[in-house]
Each structure stands twice: as C-alpha cells, then as structure tokens.
C-alpha cells in the first residue's frame, strides 16, 4: 500500500492538527492499547508511561513523519536507532498491526469531532497508507537486525547471572554478567548496548508478581573478556513520579542474581576491522576522540578498553565532582600505561580539597577550544573519528564546535539515549 501524491498532500494538511492535538491522540492510543492488551505493558517503559513522556515522544514522532512525508530519507538515522531498539526488545511484525489499528482509531477519536473536516474517510485512508509505508520500512530494517542476531548464539532473551558487582561512584554500579547456561557471551562492537529485563514489584499497572520491564544499557568494557559489563546509574523519581524502576531493582541485586539480557546491538561504536587498520605501533592508525559527560562515558569506556595501545586516543570526561566521575581511577591508570593516550577531566563544581592538575585538569564545562589549543582533538588528521555521548545539550555543543573546526559530520557520531541507545 503506497502513498499517492494526493494522500501526501492530505498528510501535510493534518500537520497543524497534530501540533495541537498530537499528545491527546497518543495518550488515547496508549490507554486503549494497554487496556485491551495488558501484556504489552511489559514492553513499554512504565516510568515514561506514568509521566506521559512516551505519549509526548510518539506525538513528536508523528508530527516529524508528517512534516517529512516528502523527504523520508531525512528520518533514516532516527528509524535505524528505533529499529535497533525494537530488535533488542523482540518487537515482531504482528505488533505493528495492533499499533496501526490502535493509532488510527485514536486519531479518529480525537480528530473526528473537530470542525472543518479535519477527519474524514480520505484522511483515514491517507494515514493508514502512510502508517503502513513506514511500518513496512521498519519491519524490513528489523528483519535484517534479527538475521544478524540469528548468526550469534544469542537469540531472544537469555538468562544471565551476576558474577561480580563493583561500585564505581555513589550512584553508579558495574555489573559483570555471564550466561546462566554456561554458553559464551557474544562478540560485539565496542559502543553497543544490550536490553536488560527484570521483574519490577509494584510498578505502575502491575499485578502482585510485578511487571517485566526492560531498559537499554551500554556495554562498558571491551569484547572478548568472557563477560558483559553494564554500568548502571541508580535513578530516583522526580517531580512527584516514581522513577528508576529497573535501576532500583538492579542496585538491590547481589552476586548470583539473575536478569534477562538481549543480544548486543546498536550502531554507536568503533569497528576497528572496518574503520581503522592496526599496524602494531599504535601511531599510524585512525585516531579516536571520545567525548563524554556523566554516565555517558560508559560506551566510550568500552571503546577505550578495546583500542588502547592500538591507536592515538583522547578521552575527555566532564563530571560535577571528582567523586561523581565514573572509572576515574581506571582512566588514570590506563593513561599512565599507554603512550598515545590522553585523558582530560573537566570538573564543573569541584569539592573543597580537589586540586587542579591532580583530581581534574580543567574547571568548568568541557571547553573544545582548550582541547584544540592543546592539540588533543587530532584535527590535523582527516581520518580521526569522534564519538560523543552525554546529555543532549552537551552533544549538540560538541557537534557544533567540531563543525566549526571543519570536521566532516560523517566522522562524528553521537549516542541518543532517549531514542534508541543505551544508558
């Protein structure tokens, strides 16, 4: 079912209504869908449901799709991120039928009574065609993702056991996971994430046994070590809502505890086999610049651990205080051990007693001009790859500066937690 030119015009004509009523549509959709199919609550983020974040995000996506209906190629990156997350959660084609029917029905409920003919049989037909054009593209992307997973020894959710637990900061703990059945953990590209699922007692809308909830967490150590490591920040509820359903359960688990884990996925990562040769001296290869803030350091740490000693690397990390800096001891140890590796710490609010030049290198937010002046961005090498992970404002600022410095956008990658990536 392909969109016709008149149908594209109809879709564009609904953009003002979506801007005004989009969240009402998606809120009605989720309420109806989860009432009719409560088992789907195990897939959707309960915290995002309780705060209406998920409804707002879907409303924004609908508006973006309508706005770019004549230029869907511009949405390709976003779709790839969403589909990678769908694969990690086990989303299947039949679910698209449920969602499509529910979404069109919600649009009719909200828009049907509006004056001016906002909703009609023609509008319904156009949006049905538009939905399935998008859904079929996503199903094809996910089919390719599942084919990759099927070549591994890790299909669907696998039970993993916590064999080691390390507190990195007051609120971040690393969990070392192995297969419960003794099989090997799969290989992965450093920077990838896994979905991790636990049963959460007392989650909104759950029964006595609790609700299954999944979250995405970046792998924070390199491949080939016999385990998967995730480093999880314990999240606390804010604004009157309970938060941190999964992170709270994880932090309460001890060694020997079991969780369900998906196969590693995502496209934020440095694949040395494809992007940079290894010649043995650690100097003639593609340089890496890793820019992170807060817990955004986790996928960058996996890249560093995998590539240290093989190429020139600059890792920059911003934290509020030294005690909030994840992996601070390990990073200093690795920097001393490997020539060609530079680690730079920015601290925004150092505690009394913290000394510049010891606990941190620069005070304040990450300053790209300082890094450029110290020749730590490898701007003279047009092969350099840049990986940025942290809050949206942090990533946007770094991207803007790199663009100002003349770095091709194809060499800059960011990890957006809220769309498809890991924590």
WOFEN-V37679 format. One record per run of one state. SS is the DSSP state (a for helix, b for strand, c for the rest). FROM is the first residue (numbers start at 1). TO is the last residue. If there is no record, write none. Layout:
[[SS;FROM;TO] [SS;FROM;TO]]
This chain:
[[c;1;4] [a;5;13] [c;14;14] [a;15;36] [c;37;37] [a;38;42] [c;43;45] [a;46;50] [c;51;52] [a;53;67] [c;68;71] [a;72;89] [c;90;92] [a;93;111] [c;112;120] [a;121;150] [c;151;157] [b;158;167] [c;168;171] [b;172;179] [c;180;192] [b;193;200] [c;201;210] [b;211;219] [c;220;227] [b;228;233] [c;234;244] [a;245;251] [c;252;257] [b;258;261] [c;262;264] [b;265;265] [c;266;271] [a;272;275] [c;276;287] [b;288;293] [a;294;307] [c;308;312] [b;313;319] [c;320;321] [a;322;324] [c;325;327] [a;328;337] [c;338;340] [b;341;347] [c;348;355] [b;356;356] [c;357;359] [b;360;360] [c;361;361] [b;362;363] [c;364;367] [a;368;373] [c;374;384] [b;385;389] [c;390;391] [a;392;404] [c;405;408] [a;409;411] [b;412;415] [c;416;423]]
